[in-house]
Amino acid sequence: MNIVGHRGAKGLAPENSIESIRKALEEKVDMIEIDIRMQNSKLVLSHDKTDTEQVYCPLTQALEEIEGKIPIILDIKESAVINKMLETLKEYEGKIIYSSLKFGTLQKISNLIPKAELAVIEKWSGVRAVASASLLGIKKLHLNHKWLWENYVLSLKNQGFEVYAYTVNDLGRANELKQWGVDGIITDYPNHF
């Protein structure tokens, strides 16, 4: 089962910061998930809407730090970032997985980069997640672990889906998900795993 650092390693350093990314790398995560937004026409790491006064980690700095060592899951929070983000990533040689809660965002990326690896993020509805993934022709689902149960995970796996559960910070829950066949967990505390 893959361990993904959530917003770097949110439980060990400020989320979406260069320190958080470094902590995740120190903990030897399999992947790092970070959130992308715009601030004054610059791409920055932020889960919430940006504040013009606040200093955020630039996407370029995060890419330099990770340097293709492990895959990056980019959680795209606003579609306004897409064109600039794709331009920024042109030279990046590491593996990128584009994820979003918004179907339209994933569809736009799919149209611009037909071979892009995409993942549907879904907070509540597994049915909606499967429908969105099917429409996009993809097999990666990032689902809220609270709504996962054994038979459902088995059903998704039988349909060929790759299932990642978020945000899992409890070792017992992680072991349960692993037994059910979940492919990976997204966690604030990669040091626990």
C-alpha atoms as one frame of an Amber mdcrd trajectory, in Angstrom:
protein
   0.000   0.000   0.000   1.377   3.409  -1.008   1.801   6.141   1.587   1.054
   9.638   0.297   2.066  12.722   2.260  -0.985  14.999   2.541  -0.124  18.619
   1.695   3.467  17.514   2.131   3.366  16.141   5.656   0.711  18.417   7.149
   0.890  16.869  10.612   4.654  17.435  10.892   5.092  20.942   9.411   2.869
  23.757   8.087   0.761  22.367   5.231   1.794  23.017   1.622   5.116  24.498
   2.743   8.621  23.619   1.622   9.249  22.334   5.186   6.237  20.040   4.894
   7.513  18.670   1.577  10.960  18.093   3.079   9.426  16.232   6.037   7.444
  14.007   3.669  10.602  13.234   1.694  12.511  12.484   4.935   9.762  10.002
   5.853  10.256   8.319   2.468   6.644   8.651   1.311   5.712   6.993  -1.978
   4.044  10.183  -3.268   3.394  13.762  -2.172   0.026  15.504  -2.536  -0.036
  19.314  -2.734  -2.756  21.882  -3.455  -2.456  24.416  -6.284  -3.980  27.900
  -6.466  -3.161  31.311  -7.955  -1.908  34.289  -5.984  -1.305  37.496  -7.930
  -0.855  35.521 -11.182   1.669  33.144  -9.559   1.140  29.431  -8.915   1.376
  28.676  -5.211   0.625  25.852  -2.810  -2.541  26.532  -0.834  -5.587  24.521
   0.116  -7.744  27.569   0.854  -8.272  30.715  -1.188  -5.131  32.799  -1.213
  -4.667  36.009   0.708  -2.724  38.764  -1.074  -0.744  39.491   2.104   0.313
  35.943   2.913   3.498  34.269   1.680   2.964  30.873   0.053   5.360  28.285
  -1.314   5.637  28.738  -5.105   4.917  25.635  -7.192   8.309  26.039  -8.883
  10.082  25.755  -5.510   8.135  22.586  -4.655   9.068  21.053  -8.026  12.743
  21.881  -7.468  12.633  20.266  -4.027  10.969  17.054  -5.209  13.022  16.886
  -8.429  11.205  13.846  -9.776  12.260  11.671  -6.802   8.664  10.545  -6.286
   5.313  11.199  -7.994   3.416  14.379  -7.139  -0.357  14.499  -6.855  -1.478
  18.031  -7.734  -4.869  18.805  -6.204  -6.125  21.595  -8.462  -8.346  23.878
  -6.427  -9.321  26.336  -9.190  -9.486  25.900 -12.940  -7.826  29.310 -13.441
  -4.460  27.647 -12.724  -4.589  25.068 -15.533  -2.914  26.847 -18.460  -0.162
  28.413 -16.345   0.355  25.141 -14.457   0.750  23.120 -17.652   3.232  25.693
 -18.982   5.212  25.485 -15.716   5.255  21.679 -15.836   6.486  21.425 -19.458
  10.118  21.009 -18.391   9.389  18.911 -15.287  10.457  15.316 -15.816   8.929
  13.731 -12.715   5.594  11.922 -12.606   2.518  14.116 -12.080  -1.006  12.966
 -11.223  -3.630  15.690 -11.677  -6.519  15.469  -9.230  -9.559  17.599  -8.521
 -12.978  17.618  -6.913 -14.228  19.373 -10.058 -15.135  17.256 -13.078 -14.737
  20.235 -15.452 -11.159  20.811 -14.285 -10.175  17.192 -14.984 -11.979  17.292
 -18.326 -10.066  20.423 -19.353  -6.718  18.832 -18.449  -7.701  15.669 -20.333
  -8.500  17.761 -23.436  -5.190  19.654 -23.211  -3.028  16.605 -22.353  -4.798
  13.427 -23.510  -2.173  11.195 -21.838  -2.276  12.999 -18.475  -2.760  10.817
 -15.406  -5.950  11.975 -13.706  -7.626  11.141 -10.391 -11.174  11.937  -9.303
 -11.423  13.270  -5.736 -14.782  12.632  -4.095 -15.866  13.669  -0.591 -19.205
  11.868  -0.293 -20.517   9.838  -3.200 -18.790   6.750  -4.521 -21.441   6.537
  -7.236 -20.587  10.046  -8.451 -16.851   9.238  -8.309 -17.299   6.153 -10.501
 -19.566   8.054 -12.911 -17.029  10.898 -13.242 -14.113   8.502 -13.712 -16.044
   6.506 -16.307 -16.915   9.647 -18.285 -13.240  10.661 -18.236 -12.081   7.146
 -19.089  -9.828   6.922 -16.012  -9.375   4.461 -13.153  -7.945   6.503 -10.239
 -10.223   7.411  -7.332  -9.276   9.437  -4.250 -12.099   8.819  -1.777 -12.873
   9.958   1.753 -11.962   6.959   3.920 -15.027   7.522   6.152 -17.313   6.308
   3.370 -15.354   3.166   2.459 -16.330  -0.328   3.531 -14.977  -3.730   2.577
 -17.507  -4.851  -0.043 -17.520  -1.459  -1.722 -13.714  -1.402  -2.012 -13.842
  -4.980  -3.357 -16.436  -3.921  -5.934 -14.281  -0.975  -7.061 -11.194  -3.190
  -7.301 -13.153  -5.769  -9.342 -14.044  -2.956 -11.760 -10.338  -2.167 -12.152
 -10.241   1.020 -10.094  -7.160   2.204  -8.224  -8.429   3.377  -4.818  -6.683
   5.880  -2.556  -8.255   6.805   0.784  -7.899  10.204   2.460  -7.156  11.503
   5.109  -6.019   8.449   7.105  -4.067   9.170  10.281  -4.918   6.065  12.304
  -2.767   2.938  11.967  -5.681   0.589  12.720  -7.805   2.152   9.998  -4.870
   2.050   7.571  -4.388  -1.677   8.216  -8.105  -2.304   7.688  -8.050  -0.414
   4.373  -4.936  -2.328   3.327  -6.675  -5.660   4.021  -9.581  -4.558   1.846
  -7.212  -3.868  -1.058  -6.964  -0.062  -0.981  -3.959   0.954  -3.110  -2.807
   3.800  -0.909  -3.606   6.205   1.888  -3.163   9.956   1.981  -1.998  10.942
   5.472  -0.962  13.981   7.513   1.469  11.783   9.487   3.599   9.666   7.158
   5.903   8.986  10.126   3.157   6.731  11.602   3.397   4.406   8.617
